Amino acid sequence: MERPSIQEIMDYVWFRGTFPPYTLNSVMTTVPDYSHITPQESFMNFQNCLEASGLLSVHQNHMVANISERTVPTNKLHIAPAHKYSSNSYMTEYNNAGNSIGNNGYPDTVQTSASKRFHMEKFQQQEQFQPILPHSLSPGGTKNKYKEVIDLEAQRKLNDLAREARIRKARQSMARKELIPTSTNLIKSDISLRILASECQLTLNGILEAEAQKRMGGLPKSRLPSIKNPMVVTKWVDYSNKHGFSYQLSTEDIGVLFNNGSTVLRLADADEFWYITYDEREGWVASHYLLDEKPKELSRHLEVVDFFAKYMRANLSRVSNFVREEYHKDDVFLRRYTRYKEFVMFELSDGTFQFNFKDHHKLAISDGGKLVTYISPDHESETYPLVELLRIGEIPGHTDCNFESKLMLVKEGLKQKASIITVDH
């Protein structure tokens, strides 16, 4: 694409209207009224503007003004392109000026003698009076240097990104509509819900931050988060139609989230257990007991825990080879579970969120959204920095996981839960 010449710019329709001597600040908010300006005044205003900008010299302006005193152009002042400023071209114009010069923008009523005198004066003064600015934006035949360069590969990538964004947005909208919980545990405390919502938002922000880091090219190895395998749910049984929701953690601890909202967590490495209930000030309160010193009112709860422990050992396989690590200082319990058509969502007390999908792939999001643990249908487990998985776009060696689609569902689940902050929601 070539740059236009001054002549081509002046041919644009914008320059054909009334030309005022100046403009007021009010033109930014109201339409100006120039009906009082005559065509003669408009023409002179245009000439003065050209002279002030250097597009027309004072002497050229004076010569054109002599002509304009007899007639006003119906269109606009004609400015010859740069290639016409030569002795031969001026003499050609002079010799051909015996008839009408209407092709140059002046009416046919201009006299032949006046036309020849005008062109002769131009010819005589051409070398003496040069315009301040060139009549072409590409003087000296350099216009080929300004051809627009289009990076087709970059344009293709931009188009691909735009298409992917549209598809992703459509999928998110569809997932949002279809993400309807089928069952969840009862939470009686507003403060507990606000704590859960805060944890969801914190993890969601971590995921969004990792996505932003990926768009910037990722992180150097020195800045990647340290790999720490989280505690995860390895077995679970939903018996909420009678008792509650039972689960086993990767630490081998067994818990039951009862229908009344309380939890009993029996520890695997000691004859001890925790009894956890909701609290209006703290969210949850936990009481620690030895098995031999259990309160009588909790005997029935422990019998249910033992029943589920035997059932899961006999009938369910462990989905992960993770064990308790040295950095697992605190005992962890299940705060909330939610069953969707696409997955089951677990919210653990250490801020880990686990998603068991119906195709038996599992994701656990920990460390505030910085780490992702993948558990395959074959029970293989591996933890990665989220930003690295985003950079490569898949779980290494497990392309069938459809990681990006599942991460989209994870975000939608977190968004939904982050919006629940009151019991009456």
Secondary structure, DSSP 8 states (H G I E B T S, - for coil): ----BHHHHHTSGGGGS---S---GGGGTS----TTS-HHHHHHHHHHHHHHHTSS-HHHHHHHHHHHTT---SS------GGG-SHHHHHHHHHTTTS--GGGT--TTS-HHHHHHHHHHHHHHTTT---SS-SBSSGGGTGGGG-----HHHHHHHHHHHHHHHHHHHHHHHHHHH---SEE-----HHHHHHHHHHHHHHHHHHHHHHHHHHTT---GGGS--------EEEEEEETTTTEEEEEETT--EEEEETTS-EEEE-SSSSEEEEEEEETTTEEEEEEEEGGG--GGGHHHHHHHHHHHHHHHHH---S------TT--S---EEEEEE-SSEEEEEETTS-EEEEETTS-EEEEEGGGTEEEEE-TT--EEEEEHHHHHHHTSBTTBGGG-HHHHHHHHHHHHHHHHT--STT-
